[in-house]
Amino acid sequence: MAAILVSVDKSVETVDNPRPIGDLGPWTEGMKAVLGVFGKEPVAGRVKTRLCPPLSAVEAAGLYRSCLKETVATMGGAGFELVLFFDGDADYFRRAFPGFRLLPQGEGDLGERMERALRTLLAGGSETAALIGSDTPDLPVALVEEAFVALREADVVVAPAGDGGYVLVGERRHVPELFHDIPWSTAGVLAATRQRAAELDVDFREVDSWEDLDDLPSLRRLLVRSPASAAARHAAVLLARHGL
């Protein structure tokens, strides 16, 4: 995620978050913790393109919108201090998520953007920070809590994904090298990150794994795994429409 530290004060798009950063529950043991959510503006043709076909670009964008809204509602409702790192029109995010702090993802590949986001959160007064995406609408709150518990002692924590990447990364000590020269969007992301952490002698922990929603097989598994999820219900309607 980029190379220049973005000032939290100057980059905030919605400034008056009703929940100040602070003790979020017994699992933090008094530490200040913040959760960043990466999200894109749900524009047809720019999100969930691996689901097209069978879905149309408009249907895929609508499904992604459901995923994003469910992620924010679930994690915000669980009491996490949220910062939304957005890609797209800031006005859309202001309208869709009033009351949440917004920061632009900025330029660069995924690693550059994540590195900058975590650096910004930790520089803003949080003792621990974690990032998740908006492709895991049924990500359990308990898994995120587990990650923050691990960060009581660990420098870095990840929640592995079934595709060889990870669905969450968190830090207590910022290690920018973990986000440089990693084969993003491949099955080798987690393995390369583990190797880099070992080379740097980083206290690196892994919590339970989860799954991104990337393609039709993972969409079907979402319906089986979490049928009550808002995104799963949306997906069921779309698949039925296409006879799937």
Beta strands, then each sheet from edge to edge (+ up, - down):
strand 1: 33-40
strand 2: 82-87
strand 3: 101-104
strand 4: 128-132
strand 5: 156-160
strand 6: 166-171
strand 7: 204-206
sheet 1: 3+ 2+ 1+ 4+ 6- 5+ 7+
end
